[in-house]
Amino acid sequence: MYKGVTCKVDGCARFAVMHRDTCFAHVEDVESYTEEVKKHLVKYNSFDEANFSFLNLSDLDLSEKHFNACMFSNATLSGCKFTGSMLYLCFLDGARLRKCDFSGTKIRWSVFASALIHDCSFMDSVIFRSSFNGTDIKNTLFNGSDLYSSRFIMAKQKSLGFENCNLLRVHFEYGVQDSVSFKNSNAEEAFFDMERIEE
């Protein structure tokens, strides 16, 4: 669970971002601060309880890194590479993810709720008890992944691949699905609220 400190500005209840004592809204020089954070992310491999919320962190190679209880809420992550990384108890709620590669990641107890996820890959990953509730997911592949007990409730899903996946106890209730493939997956062990269109 994230245990960050709150912004020093009187009356502000938001969490302070990494290396600052204010939240992102009260950072004075956003451009230079963003560059500072990008360099830090590239240089180091492990991050604990770091707050990257609202930052534009596009086009970064974040592969083989370990994020524990970190916040990327409402961040912009376009063209980022997370291959082989570990995300534990992380928050990406409301984030905008475009053309990101999460292949081979280990994601546990993390939250992507209400995020926009377009043209991404989560192939060959372990995604354990994580929430994609209310997400807008398009042209994205989860093929070959273990999604045990994850949630896609009320998610808008278009052109997705859940092929050769473990879908045991995965929840898809109340979502909208268009061109979603469950080929060679145990979809019968997932939860749907309407009849799934057969392949």
ABEGO torsion letter per residue (X at the ends): XBABBBBABBGBABBBBBGBABBAAABABAAAAAAAAAAAAAABABBBGBBABGBBABGBBABGBBBBGBBABGBBBBGBBABGBBBBGBBABGBBBBGBBABGBBBBGBBABGBBBBGBBABGBBBBGBBABGBBBBGBBABGBBABGBBABGBBBBGBBABGBBABGBBABGBBBBGBBABGBBAAABBBABBBBBX
